[in-house]
Amino acid sequence: MTSPTEFPTPPWRMLKNRLSDHAADLAGTGDVAGAAVLRAMIESWWREQQQWDAAARELLRANHEINNALVGVSGNAQLLLLGPLGQQTKVKDRLQTVLRESERIERAAQRLQALKSALANGDPDGLDASHAA
């Protein structure tokens, strides 16, 4: 089982390997035409999958924007807590709530980052040639 901030390798990566192995087996048993058709289908599907992965990674870059906003929110809440306004019980309680909820949002953004990394399979920019068709 993975932790809340880790994701397993996307299943389609293993599927691609299994299908490629099957194409090799077909070629090895003399079904060259069947192997060629399967390889062409794998290549077509894999290009589409890589485009989908890239689009999903782009959307998941929101975690960076979320973290940047949280720095401002939590930093300002902490500063307010240090000042005279932050000593007032009702204000202090609300600022502590802001900080607590900021931590929740930060954990959610970390999960988004983990998903983005899983889609990139260790290649955050999607530039690793081993993932190409």
N, C-alpha and C positions, 0 to 999 in steps of 0.2 A: 504494500500500500504506500502511496506517496503522501508527502506532507501537504498541507493546504496551499503551500506556495510552490509546489512542484507538480509537474504534469508528466505522465508517461509519454514516450515517443508516440506521435500520432500513428494510428493503426495502418493508415494508407502507406506509410513508408515500408512496413513489413510486408504488406500485401504486394507492393511493387516488386520486392525481392522474391517473394514466392512465385509470382507470375513470371518473372524473368527466369527463375530456375526451371519452371515448367516449360517455358519456351526452349530453353537449352535441352531439356529432356526430350522434347519433341524432335528437335533437330538431331539429337543423338540417336534416336530410334528411326531416323530416316524420313520423318515428316517435315521436310524442309519448308514446304509451302505453308503448312499449319503453323510452324514456328515463326515464319515471316509475318503471317497475318497477326498472330498473337503479339509479336514485338511491335508491329505498327500500331495495334490497338493500345498497347501499354504506353508507347511514346505519345500518342494523341491524348490519352487520359492524363498522363503525367504532366504534360504541358498545361492542360486545363487546371489540374490540381495545384501546380506551382503558381499559376495566376491567382487562384482562390486563396492560397496560403499568403501570397504577397499582399493581396487586398485586406485579408484579415489582420496581418501584422501591421499594416498601415493604420487600420482602425484602432488597433490595440496600443498604438503610440499615445493614446489618450492618457495612459498611466503617467507619462512624463508631465503632461499639462496638469493633471490632478495633483501630482506631487509638488509642482511649482506653486500652485495655488495654496496648498496646505501649508507650505513654509510661511507664506504671508499670513494666513489665518491664525495658525498656531503661534507664530512669533508675536503677532500683535496681541493675541489673548494673553500670552505670558507676560508681555510688557505691561498690559493693563493690570494684571494681577499684582505686579510689583508696586504699582502706584497707589495713591490714596483711594482712587475709585475702586480698585480691586480689593480693598479692605472692607468694603460694605458687603454684608452677608449675602444679600440677594444678587448683587453684581458678581461677587466671588463665585457663588453657586452656578450662575449662568456661564461664566467664563470657564469654569471647570468642566461644565457640560460640553462646551465648544471644544475644549482640548480632548476630552474623552471621545467625542464623536469624530474629531479629526484623526485620532488613532485608528478608529474603525475604518474610516475612508482610506487611510494609508495602507492598512492590511488588505483591503479590497484592491487597491492599485497594485500591490505586490503580487496578488493573484493574477491580475491582468498581465503583469510583466512575465510571470511564470508561463502563462499560456502563450504569450508572444514568443518567448524563448523556445518553447516546445515546438511551435510551428516553424521556427527558424532552425530547429534541431542544432543549436549551438552556433548558428550563423545569423547574428542579429540583423544584418543588412541583406540577407538572402543572396550573398555573392559567392557562396561556396560552390565551386564547379561540380562537386560530387552530387549535388542535388539537382543538377540539370538533367534534362531528358536524355 
